[in-house]
């Protein structure tokens, strides 16, 4: 299981995912990712978030737009949930 605790600042998360900070903000605005927040509002990214950012980068490289990426991620989540229910 990938750690879902928010521990990385946006600059570290962007570096680890190989992206620009601005991209992370866009993905959040578009609902592709939802990092944790400190009481002061600072974004904190987890290992799971960084894995998701890398998946977004893969899908972008395949030519999908952000709307298409959102749908792919939703479908991947649905498949994972069905597999959990079936015990795979």
Secondary structure as UniProt FT lines:
FT   HELIX           10..17
FT   HELIX           21..29
FT   TURN            30..31
FT   STRAND          36..37
FT   TURN            39..40
FT   STRAND          43..45
FT   HELIX           47..61
FT   TURN            62..63
FT   HELIX           66..86
//
